């Protein structure tokens, strides 16, 4: 809508349209991780651009009477791209600790394990391409011996993270069982540090990280399901699939084993009572894992075999909790599509 000879936009534009644009941009930045700590400017820009694409798509679907100037959308995007990073860049220059221009270099680590294994992993870490700013050793035992070189024990990790400004925790799998690792990740979740596991014989493992030097530390990355970003992304997948299923329910319902349960589950997931994918509850160990909403489906539903072995089911739950990504949820949903009414 263009006024070549003067004029103004109707009150509807100011009351509904502009706030809608702002909400879409804010939600896009949020789901892109633009408000996570530490704040990374790149994520804010990506979120802003994604929001603009969403607005333009919705704009194209509106009736002609509700299509206002596309120039205002593009000008709003340009303003956001300049101002939002600019403000955060100023905060970075003034040394605000939770604002970063890019991924942090020279990270600060603690290594949790027994003395010999922790020292071995620390030596590999310090000789690697990473060049850490700080490496502290933390005992996997609750009690410290007087001659130990540790800065604390595993029961003191939250205080150590805060005092030493730690970015990443490395677990030594030789000394710490995986179930304990999962428990501690859940306990330390509010600190929002990153986690990795150093296998017992690290140099014989094909690492998930890029290998830059001969002595690089190979570690298995941990992407826990209860990390802030993963909780947010999991909820986004739940809402998007629920809306798609709701719109297409007149067709999808004929492909479901339990049509009534399917319709009920759409609203349970949409209102946050359930998630489309959760843990398998056939064993008792699921209560030791990070807390998530009960699932309509579970990792066992994504397998071709009909598993009944408790140990295998426990391992699937642990893998889901430890190495989460949204593609796992999508694959399970698509694979077990006929059972969404469970």
C-alpha positions as CSV (number, residue, x, y, z in Angstrom):
1,X,0.0,0.0,0.0
2,X,1.7,3.2,-1.2
3,X,0.6,6.8,-0.8
4,X,2.1,8.7,-3.7
5,X,0.3,11.9,-2.9
6,X,0.5,11.8,0.9
7,X,-1.6,10.0,3.4
8,X,-1.1,7.6,6.3
9,X,-1.5,4.0,7.2
10,X,-4.6,2.9,9.0
11,X,-4.6,2.4,12.8
12,X,-4.7,-1.4,12.2
13,X,-1.1,-1.2,10.8
14,X,0.2,0.3,14.1
15,X,-1.8,-1.8,16.5
16,X,-1.6,-5.2,14.9
17,X,0.9,-5.4,12.0
18,X,4.0,-3.7,13.5
19,X,3.7,-5.6,16.8
20,X,3.3,-8.8,14.8
21,X,6.5,-8.1,12.8
22,X,8.4,-7.4,16.1
23,X,7.1,-10.6,17.7
24,X,8.1,-12.7,14.7
25,X,11.6,-11.2,14.7
26,X,12.0,-11.7,18.5
27,X,10.8,-15.3,18.4
28,X,13.1,-16.0,15.4
29,X,16.1,-14.5,17.3
30,X,15.1,-16.6,20.4
31,X,14.9,-19.9,18.5
32,X,18.2,-19.1,16.7
33,X,19.9,-18.9,20.1
34,X,20.3,-15.1,20.0
35,X,19.4,-14.7,23.6
36,X,21.5,-17.6,25.0
37,X,24.4,-16.8,27.3
38,X,27.0,-16.3,26.1
39,X,25.4,-14.1,23.5
40,X,26.8,-14.6,20.0
41,X,26.1,-11.8,17.6
42,X,26.1,-14.0,14.6
43,X,23.1,-16.0,15.9
44,X,21.1,-12.7,16.4
45,X,21.7,-11.8,12.8
46,X,20.7,-15.2,11.5
47,X,17.5,-15.1,13.6
48,X,16.6,-11.6,12.3
49,X,17.0,-12.7,8.7
50,X,15.0,-15.9,9.3
51,X,12.3,-13.7,10.8
52,X,12.3,-11.5,7.7
53,X,11.8,-14.5,5.4
54,X,8.9,-15.7,7.6
55,X,7.3,-12.2,7.5
56,X,7.7,-12.0,3.7
57,X,6.1,-15.4,3.2
58,X,3.1,-14.5,5.4
59,X,2.9,-11.1,3.6
60,X,2.5,-12.9,0.3
61,X,-0.3,-15.0,1.7
62,X,-2.3,-12.1,3.0
63,X,-5.2,-10.5,1.0
64,X,-4.4,-7.4,-0.9
65,X,-6.2,-5.1,1.6
66,X,-3.8,-6.2,4.4
67,X,-0.6,-6.0,2.4
68,X,1.2,-2.9,3.6
69,X,4.6,-1.7,2.3
70,X,7.3,-4.3,1.8
71,X,9.8,-1.5,2.0
72,X,9.0,-1.1,5.7
73,X,9.8,-4.8,6.3
74,X,13.1,-4.5,4.5
75,X,13.9,-1.2,6.3
76,X,13.0,-2.8,9.6
77,X,15.4,-5.7,8.8
78,X,18.2,-3.3,7.8
79,X,17.6,-1.3,11.0
80,X,17.8,-4.5,13.1
81,X,20.9,-5.8,11.3
82,X,22.7,-2.5,12.0
83,X,21.4,-1.7,15.5
84,X,21.2,-5.1,17.3
85,X,24.8,-6.2,16.5
86,X,25.9,-2.6,17.0
87,X,24.5,-2.5,20.6
88,X,26.0,-5.9,21.3
89,X,29.3,-5.0,19.8
90,X,29.5,-2.0,22.2
91,X,28.7,-4.3,25.1
92,X,31.5,-6.6,23.9
93,X,33.9,-3.7,23.7
94,X,33.0,-2.7,27.2
95,X,33.8,-6.2,28.3
96,X,30.3,-7.4,29.2
97,X,31.2,-11.0,30.0
98,X,28.2,-12.8,28.5
99,X,28.6,-11.1,25.0
100,X,30.8,-12.6,22.3
101,X,31.6,-11.6,18.8
102,X,32.2,-15.1,17.7
103,X,33.0,-18.5,19.2
104,X,35.2,-18.1,22.2
105,X,38.9,-18.9,21.6
106,X,41.2,-20.1,24.4
107,X,38.5,-21.8,26.4
108,X,38.8,-22.7,30.1
109,X,38.5,-26.4,30.9
110,X,38.2,-28.7,33.8
111,X,39.0,-32.4,33.5
112,X,37.1,-34.7,35.8
113,X,38.7,-38.1,36.5
114,X,41.3,-40.1,38.4
115,X,44.8,-38.5,38.9
116,X,46.7,-40.4,36.2
117,X,44.0,-40.3,33.6
118,X,43.2,-36.6,34.2
119,X,46.8,-35.7,33.9
120,X,47.1,-37.7,30.6
121,X,44.1,-36.0,29.1
122,X,45.3,-32.6,30.3
123,X,48.7,-33.2,28.6
124,X,46.9,-34.0,25.3
125,X,44.6,-31.0,25.6
126,X,47.5,-28.6,26.2
127,X,49.5,-30.0,23.3
128,X,46.6,-29.8,20.9
129,X,45.5,-27.1,18.4
130,X,42.9,-25.8,21.0
131,X,45.6,-24.1,23.2
132,X,43.4,-23.7,26.3
133,X,43.6,-20.7,28.5
134,X,43.2,-22.8,31.6
135,X,43.1,-26.5,32.5
136,X,42.1,-27.6,36.0
137,X,41.9,-31.2,37.3
138,X,39.0,-32.3,39.4
139,X,38.9,-35.5,41.3
140,X,36.2,-38.0,40.4
141,X,36.2,-39.1,44.1
142,X,34.2,-37.2,46.6
143,X,37.3,-36.9,48.9
144,X,40.6,-35.4,48.1
145,X,44.0,-36.7,49.2
146,X,46.4,-34.1,50.6
147,X,49.1,-34.8,47.9
148,X,46.6,-34.5,45.0
149,X,47.0,-31.8,42.3
150,X,43.3,-31.3,42.0
151,X,41.6,-28.0,42.4
152,X,38.5,-29.7,43.9
153,X,36.4,-32.8,43.8
154,X,33.4,-33.8,41.7
155,X,31.0,-32.6,44.4
156,X,32.4,-29.1,44.1
157,X,32.2,-28.7,40.4
158,X,29.4,-26.0,40.4
159,X,31.5,-23.8,42.6
160,X,34.6,-24.5,40.5
161,X,32.8,-23.6,37.3
162,X,31.7,-20.2,38.8
163,X,35.0,-19.4,40.4
164,X,37.3,-20.3,37.5
165,X,34.8,-19.2,34.8
166,X,34.9,-22.6,33.1
167,X,33.6,-23.1,29.5
168,X,33.9,-26.8,29.1
169,X,33.9,-30.0,31.3
170,X,35.8,-33.1,30.1
171,X,34.9,-36.4,31.7
172,X,37.4,-39.2,31.8
173,X,35.4,-42.3,30.9
174,X,38.0,-44.6,32.4
175,X,37.1,-43.4,35.9
176,X,33.4,-42.3,35.6
177,X,30.5,-44.5,34.4
178,X,28.2,-43.1,31.8
179,X,25.3,-43.1,34.2
180,X,27.2,-40.9,36.6
181,X,28.1,-38.5,33.7
182,X,24.4,-38.2,32.8
183,X,23.5,-37.5,36.4
184,X,26.2,-34.8,36.8
185,X,25.2,-33.2,33.5
186,X,21.7,-32.9,34.8
187,X,22.8,-31.5,38.2
188,X,25.1,-29.0,36.6
189,X,22.7,-28.0,33.8
190,X,22.1,-24.4,35.2
191,X,25.8,-23.6,34.5
192,X,25.3,-24.0,30.8
193,X,28.8,-25.3,30.2
194,X,29.7,-27.7,27.3
195,X,30.6,-31.3,28.0
196,X,32.8,-33.9,26.4
197,X,33.9,-37.4,27.2
198,X,37.6,-38.4,26.8
199,X,37.7,-42.2,26.0
200,X,40.1,-44.3,28.0
201,X,42.5,-44.8,25.0
202,X,41.8,-41.4,23.3
203,X,44.5,-41.7,20.6
204,X,42.9,-44.9,19.2
205,X,39.5,-43.3,18.8
206,X,38.3,-41.6,15.6
207,X,37.4,-38.3,17.1
208,X,34.3,-36.2,16.4
209,X,36.5,-33.0,16.3
210,X,38.7,-32.0,13.5
211,X,42.3,-33.2,13.9
212,X,44.7,-30.3,13.6
213,X,47.8,-31.7,15.3
214,X,49.3,-35.1,15.9
215,X,48.7,-34.8,19.7
216,X,45.1,-33.5,19.3
217,X,42.6,-34.6,21.9
218,X,40.0,-36.8,20.5
219,X,36.8,-36.6,22.5
220,X,33.2,-37.6,22.2
221,X,31.0,-34.5,22.2
222,X,27.9,-34.5,24.5
223,X,24.8,-32.7,23.4
224,X,22.5,-33.4,26.3
225,X,18.7,-33.3,25.8
226,X,18.3,-30.8,28.7
227,X,20.6,-28.1,27.4
228,X,18.8,-24.8,27.0
229,X,19.0,-24.8,23.2
230,X,17.9,-28.4,22.9
231,X,14.9,-27.9,25.1
232,X,13.9,-24.9,23.0
233,X,14.4,-26.8,19.7
234,X,12.6,-29.9,21.0
235,X,9.6,-27.7,22.0
236,X,9.7,-26.0,18.6
237,X,9.6,-29.4,16.8
238,X,6.7,-30.5,19.0
239,X,4.6,-27.4,18.2
240,X,5.4,-27.4,14.5
241,X,4.5,-31.1,14.1
242,X,1.3,-30.6,16.2
243,X,0.1,-27.7,14.0
244,X,0.9,-29.7,10.9
245,X,-0.9,-32.8,12.2
246,X,-3.9,-30.6,13.3
247,X,-4.2,-29.1,9.9
248,X,-3.9,-32.4,8.1
249,X,-5.7,-34.5,10.6
250,X,-8.8,-35.2,8.3
251,X,-6.4,-37.1,6.1
252,X,-3.8,-38.4,8.6
253,X,-6.4,-39.9,10.9
254,X,-7.1,-42.7,8.4
255,X,-3.5,-43.8,8.7
256,X,-3.5,-44.1,12.5
257,X,-3.9,-47.3,14.5
258,X,-5.7,-45.3,17.2
259,X,-7.4,-42.2,15.6
260,X,-8.9,-40.9,18.9
261,X,-5.6,-41.2,20.7
262,X,-3.9,-39.3,17.8
263,X,-6.2,-36.3,18.1
264,X,-5.9,-36.3,21.9
265,X,-2.1,-36.4,21.6
266,X,-2.0,-33.4,19.2
267,X,-3.5,-31.2,21.9
268,X,-1.5,-32.8,24.7
269,X,1.7,-32.0,22.9
270,X,0.5,-28.6,21.7
271,X,-0.2,-27.5,25.3
272,X,3.0,-28.9,26.7
273,X,1.6,-31.9,28.6
274,X,3.6,-34.4,26.4
275,X,6.3,-34.4,23.8
276,X,6.1,-36.4,20.6
277,X,9.3,-38.2,21.6
278,X,10.5,-39.1,25.1
279,X,12.2,-41.9,27.0
280,X,11.1,-45.5,26.9
281,X,9.4,-46.1,30.3
282,X,9.6,-50.0,30.2
283,X,12.6,-49.9,32.6
284,X,13.1,-48.1,35.9
285,X,16.3,-46.3,35.0
286,X,14.6,-43.5,33.0
287,X,14.1,-41.5,36.2
288,X,17.9,-41.1,36.5
289,X,18.1,-39.3,33.2
290,X,17.6,-35.6,32.5
291,X,14.0,-34.6,33.0
292,X,11.9,-34.1,29.9
293,X,8.2,-34.4,29.2
294,X,6.6,-37.9,28.8
295,X,6.7,-38.9,25.1
296,X,4.1,-40.3,22.8
297,X,6.9,-42.2,21.1
298,X,10.3,-43.2,22.3
299,X,13.7,-44.3,20.8
300,X,12.6,-48.0,20.7
301,X,9.8,-47.0,18.3
302,X,12.5,-45.9,15.9
303,X,14.1,-49.4,15.7
304,X,13.2,-52.1,13.3
305,X,13.5,-54.8,16.0
306,X,11.0,-55.4,18.7
307,X,13.3,-54.8,21.7
308,X,12.4,-56.2,25.1
309,X,15.9,-56.4,26.7
310,X,16.1,-53.9,29.6
311,X,19.8,-53.2,29.1
312,X,19.5,-52.4,25.4
313,X,16.5,-50.1,26.2
314,X,18.5,-48.4,28.9
315,X,21.3,-47.8,26.5
316,X,18.9,-46.3,23.9
317,X,17.5,-44.0,26.5
318,X,21.1,-42.9,27.6
319,X,22.1,-42.3,23.9
320,X,19.0,-40.2,23.3
321,X,19.6,-38.2,26.5
322,X,23.3,-37.7,25.8
323,X,23.5,-37.1,22.1
324,X,20.2,-35.3,21.3
325,X,19.3,-33.5,18.1
326,X,16.0,-32.6,16.5
327,X,16.6,-35.0,13.6
328,X,16.3,-37.9,16.0
329,X,12.8,-36.8,17.0
330,X,11.8,-36.2,13.3
331,X,13.1,-39.7,12.3
332,X,11.3,-41.4,15.1
333,X,8.1,-39.5,14.4
334,X,8.2,-40.4,10.7
335,X,9.3,-44.0,11.2
336,X,6.5,-44.7,13.8
337,X,4.0,-42.5,12.0
338,X,1.1,-44.9,12.4
339,X,1.5,-45.1,16.2
340,X,1.1,-41.4,17.0
341,X,-2.1,-42.3,18.9
342,X,-0.3,-44.4,21.5
